[in-house]
Amino acid sequence: MLNLWACPLGLHQYEASDNFNPLIARVLQSIRVLDVQTEARTSFYASKDDLLHRIRIPEWQSWLEFLIDSIAKTARHANTGIWPETSEDLTVEIVGLWCQFSNLGVHHDVHSHGNCSWSGVYIVQVDPDAQRQMHEVYKEC
């Protein structure tokens, strides 16, 4: 658990990520290419908020279970001392799921999720360390 801001951040590693990430990267790239409402070559892309029910690969359900469990663990940890120790099982409901591509130093603006108590980010793919460290943002640090 990282307490960098007023809200804690939970860090979780999907044990099947070595196999899942290349597969889901191809699936998400296909979704981007087939999206007629966007240009395929832009530095930033955000899909529609419908991936929860749109993606149909065998590995998807296992990953969703990991996601739900990770959110529940983070919420329990963040509320230690506030929630009763013997509280009932926590129900996590995912109401929206989308992907985004951020290339060439592009980023997602700061925003809030008004319909959520918790939000999560799963990183599928990043540039190699040496390539990222050559980016101008790193040079300023």
C-alpha positions as CSV (number, residue, x, y, z in Angstrom):
1,M,0.0,0.0,0.0
2,L,1.4,3.4,-1.0
3,N,0.2,6.5,0.9
4,L,1.3,9.1,-1.6
5,W,-1.8,11.2,-1.6
6,A,-4.9,11.5,0.6
7,C,-6.1,8.3,-0.9
8,P,-4.0,5.2,-0.6
9,L,-2.9,3.2,-3.7
10,G,-2.8,-0.6,-3.7
11,L,-0.2,-2.3,-5.8
12,H,-1.0,-5.8,-7.1
13,Q,0.8,-8.0,-9.6
14,Y,-1.3,-10.4,-11.7
15,E,0.5,-13.8,-11.6
16,A,-0.5,-14.7,-15.1
17,S,0.6,-11.3,-16.6
18,D,3.5,-12.8,-18.6
19,N,1.0,-14.7,-20.7
20,F,-2.0,-12.4,-20.3
21,N,-0.5,-9.1,-21.1
22,P,0.8,-9.8,-24.7
23,L,-2.6,-11.4,-25.5
24,I,-4.7,-8.6,-24.1
25,A,-2.4,-6.0,-25.8
26,R,-3.3,-7.6,-29.2
27,V,-7.0,-7.7,-28.3
28,L,-7.0,-4.0,-27.2
29,Q,-5.0,-3.0,-30.3
30,S,-7.6,-4.7,-32.5
31,I,-10.4,-2.8,-30.7
32,R,-8.5,0.4,-31.4
33,V,-8.0,-0.4,-35.1
34,L,-11.7,-1.3,-35.5
35,D,-12.9,1.9,-33.7
36,V,-14.3,4.0,-36.6
37,Q,-14.7,7.0,-34.3
38,T,-10.9,7.6,-33.9
39,E,-7.8,7.8,-36.0
40,A,-5.5,4.8,-35.5
41,R,-2.3,6.8,-35.5
42,T,-2.9,9.3,-32.7
43,S,-0.8,9.3,-29.6
44,F,-3.7,9.0,-27.3
45,Y,-6.7,6.7,-27.5
46,A,-9.5,5.8,-25.0
47,S,-11.9,3.0,-25.8
48,K,-15.6,3.0,-25.0
49,D,-16.5,2.1,-21.5
50,D,-17.9,-1.3,-22.5
51,L,-14.9,-3.7,-22.3
52,L,-16.3,-5.6,-19.3
53,H,-18.8,-7.3,-21.5
54,R,-17.2,-6.8,-24.9
55,I,-14.0,-8.9,-24.5
56,R,-14.6,-12.6,-25.0
57,I,-11.3,-14.5,-24.5
58,P,-11.0,-17.5,-22.1
59,E,-8.4,-15.6,-19.9
60,W,-10.7,-12.7,-19.3
61,Q,-12.7,-14.1,-16.4
62,S,-9.6,-15.0,-14.5
63,W,-8.2,-11.5,-14.9
64,L,-11.5,-10.0,-13.8
65,E,-11.4,-12.1,-10.7
66,F,-7.9,-10.8,-10.0
67,L,-9.1,-7.2,-10.6
68,I,-12.0,-7.6,-8.2
69,D,-9.9,-9.3,-5.5
70,S,-7.2,-6.5,-5.8
71,I,-9.8,-3.8,-5.4
72,A,-11.3,-5.6,-2.4
73,K,-7.9,-6.0,-0.8
74,T,-7.0,-2.4,-1.3
75,A,-10.4,-1.2,0.1
76,R,-10.1,-3.5,3.2
77,H,-6.5,-2.3,3.8
78,A,-7.4,1.4,3.4
79,N,-10.2,1.0,5.9
80,T,-8.3,-0.9,8.5
81,G,-9.4,0.5,11.9
82,I,-12.5,2.0,10.4
83,W,-14.4,-1.1,9.3
84,P,-15.1,-3.7,11.9
85,E,-12.6,-6.6,11.8
86,T,-15.4,-9.1,11.4
87,S,-17.2,-7.2,8.7
88,E,-19.2,-9.1,6.1
89,D,-17.7,-9.9,2.7
90,L,-17.2,-6.9,0.6
91,T,-19.0,-6.8,-2.7
92,V,-17.1,-5.2,-5.6
93,E,-19.1,-4.3,-8.7
94,I,-17.3,-3.1,-11.8
95,V,-19.6,-0.7,-13.6
96,G,-17.2,0.3,-16.4
97,L,-14.0,-0.8,-18.0
98,W,-12.1,0.8,-20.8
99,C,-8.5,0.9,-22.1
100,Q,-6.3,3.8,-23.1
101,F,-3.2,4.1,-25.2
102,S,-0.7,6.8,-24.3
103,N,2.3,7.2,-26.6
104,L,5.0,9.7,-27.1
105,G,4.7,11.2,-23.6
106,V,1.0,11.8,-23.9
107,H,-0.9,11.3,-20.6
108,H,-4.5,11.2,-19.3
109,D,-5.6,14.4,-17.7
110,V,-6.4,14.4,-14.0
111,H,-10.1,13.5,-13.5
112,S,-12.5,12.0,-11.1
113,H,-14.9,9.1,-11.4
114,G,-18.1,10.4,-9.9
115,N,-19.9,7.1,-10.1
116,C,-17.2,5.1,-8.2
117,S,-15.9,4.6,-4.7
118,W,-12.7,3.0,-6.1
119,S,-10.9,3.1,-9.4
120,G,-8.1,1.0,-10.7
121,V,-5.4,1.0,-13.4
122,Y,-3.9,-2.2,-14.9
123,I,-0.8,-1.5,-16.9
124,V,-0.5,-3.9,-19.8
125,Q,2.6,-2.6,-21.6
126,V,5.3,0.0,-21.0
127,D,8.3,1.0,-23.0
128,P,11.6,-0.6,-21.9
129,D,13.4,1.3,-19.0
130,A,16.2,2.7,-21.2
131,Q,13.7,4.1,-23.7
132,R,11.5,5.7,-21.0
133,Q,14.5,7.2,-19.3
134,M,15.5,9.0,-22.5
135,H,12.1,10.8,-22.5
136,E,12.3,14.6,-21.8
137,V,10.2,14.3,-18.6
138,Y,12.9,12.1,-17.0
139,K,15.7,14.5,-18.1
140,E,14.0,17.3,-16.1
141,C,14.1,15.2,-12.9
